[in-house]
Amino acid sequence: MEHHEILRQQFLRHVAQTSPSPLMISVARAEGVRFFTADDKPYYDLIAGVSVSNVGHSNPAVVEAVKRQAEQYMHVMVYGEMLYRPQIEYARRIAEHLPSPLESIYFTNSGAEAVEGALKLAKRYTHRTELISMRRAYHGSTLGAMAMMGTPEGEEWKSAFRPMPADIQSIEFNDFEALQRITERTACVLCEPVQGEAGVRTPADGYLMALRQRCDEVGALLIFDEIQTGMGRTGEMFAMTKYGVTPDIVCLAKAFGGGMPLGAFISSNAIMESLQNNPTLGHITTFGGHPVCCAAGLAALQYIEENHLVAEVERKGALYEELLTGHPMVREIRRSGLLLAVELGSEERLFATMEAFKEEGVLSDWFLYCSTAFRISPPLTISDDEIRDSSRIILRCLDRLA
Ligand SMILES: Cc1ncc(COP(=O)(O)O)c(C=O)c1O
C-alpha cells in the first residue's frame, strides 16, 4: 500500500478528528511561508497555523534556540516558583513592549488557558462575579473560555455542553450604548481589540477608548485578548497600541511561542498579586512557561525586532488588498495589518474556492463566525514576490469560479 494511503488510514483510525471532513493534507516539511507534502507538493501557508508562525516555518533562529535549550534542560519543576533564565528573560523582554503597568507575566500552555487565568484573576481581584464578552468573540475551547463566546452566535458551540459557568452576558462589539450594561456588578469585560473569528472586525473610532472609560467608571477590569492580534499581526507589536488603550490584563498565545505551545496572561503586579493568596496557588499549571517554549518565543521576538518585521506589516497587508480588490468574486476585504478576510458573499462560493485552493497549493481557512470569507494571515516574513505569486494563484482560483 502506498505510504500516504497508510498514513491516511492510521490518521482516520487513531487521531481524533474535529470535523466529519478533515482536510487530509499530509505535511512532510515546512520552510518560510510554504510547507511540502510527502510527495513534495508545495503549499503556500496563508494562515500560518492560524496566526502562529509569524516568523516563518522552521525559522533557523527559533530552531537553534529550541535545540540549545533542549540540550541544557527541559522540564524541571512547575513554574512560578523556580528561576528559569529563558522564562525570566522572555518575561522582561515582553514587558518592554507593553505599556505600563503590564509587567507581570503568568505563562500558560495555550490561549484558552491564558483566558481562563485572566477571568479567574479578574474575579479574584474584584470579588465580583459577572463576566462580559462580545458577540462573535472566540476565546478558546475550554468550558470557561467557551462560555465567553457571545450569544446568540456562540450557541451553536455551547448548547451541547451546558450548563456553562454562570453570570456571563455578551454585548455587541462597537455598540456604544451597550456599554451601559457594564455595571458595578461586572468583574471584567473580555474583548479582542480586532475581532478575529468574527471575520476580521475592527473597532469603530473611539470604541475601545469608550469601553476603557466605562470599565473605569464602574471598577470593572478590561481584558484584551491579543492571542490572534499580538506579536505584530496588525502592524503594531500589539493592537492595543494602535488604538491607544491599555487594558488591565492582556492575553497572549499563538505567535507568542514562536511556533511552540505557549500563552500568557499579563497584568500589573498589584493585580497579579491577588492570585497568590486566598487561596494560594489560585492558578497552577505544570507545563505553562516551559523553558523550551520560552526560548522559542524569545528567539522569535528577537527575530521580529532585528528584522523590523512589524514596520512592514501594514504595507504588505495593503499590497494583498490592492492585488485582490476588484475581482468580480470579491465583495469586500476587511483587514488589519496582515490579517485579512476576503469576503465572497456566499458559503457555496467560499467552499468551492477552498477546493480550488487545495488543488493549486494554497492553504487558507474561513472564520468560525463567518463562513463566507477566506482568511489571509501568512507569516509576517512573506516577501512582496511571494505576496504577488500567491495572489496570482488566488485570482486564478477565483477566475475558475466566476
Ligand atoms: C482570539 C483568540 N483567543 C483565544 C484563542 C484560543 O487559543 P488556543 O487555541 O491556544 O486555546 C484563539 C484561537 O484561535 C483566538 O483566536
The ligand as an SDF file (V2000), in Angstrom:
LIG
                    3D

 16 16  0  0  0  0  0  0  0  0999 V2000
   -8.7280   35.4500   19.7620 C   0  0  0  0  0  0  0  0  0  0  0  0
   -8.4450   34.0600   20.2480 C   0  0  0  0  0  0  0  0  0  0  0  0
   -8.4650   33.8180   21.5640 N   0  0  0  0  0  0  0  0  0  0  0  0
   -8.2170   32.5750   22.0530 C   0  0  0  0  0  0  0  0  0  0  0  0
   -7.9330   31.5230   21.2220 C   0  0  0  0  0  0  0  0  0  0  0  0
   -7.6860   30.1600   21.7980 C   0  0  0  0  0  0  0  0  0  0  0  0
   -6.3330   29.8360   21.7440 O   0  0  0  0  0  0  0  0  0  0  0  0
   -5.8890   28.2860   21.8990 P   0  0  0  0  0  0  0  0  0  0  0  0
   -6.3770   27.5740   20.6820 O   0  0  0  0  0  0  0  0  0  0  0  0
   -4.3870   28.3460   22.0070 O   0  0  0  0  0  0  0  0  0  0  0  0
   -6.5190   27.7780   23.1430 O   0  0  0  0  0  0  0  0  0  0  0  0
   -7.9210   31.7430   19.8330 C   0  0  0  0  0  0  0  0  0  0  0  0
   -7.6390   30.6190   18.9190 C   0  0  0  0  0  0  0  0  0  0  0  0
   -7.9910   30.6250   17.7620 O   0  0  0  0  0  0  0  0  0  0  0  0
   -8.1800   33.0470   19.3360 C   0  0  0  0  0  0  0  0  0  0  0  0
   -8.1800   33.3000   18.0220 O   0  0  0  0  0  0  0  0  0  0  0  0
  1  2  1  0
  2  3  1  0
  2 15  2  0
  3  4  2  0
  4  5  1  0
  5  6  1  0
  5 12  2  0
  6  7  1  0
  7  8  1  0
  8  9  2  0
  8 10  1  0
  8 11  1  0
 12 13  1  0
 12 15  1  0
 13 14  2  0
 15 16  1  0
M  END
$$$$
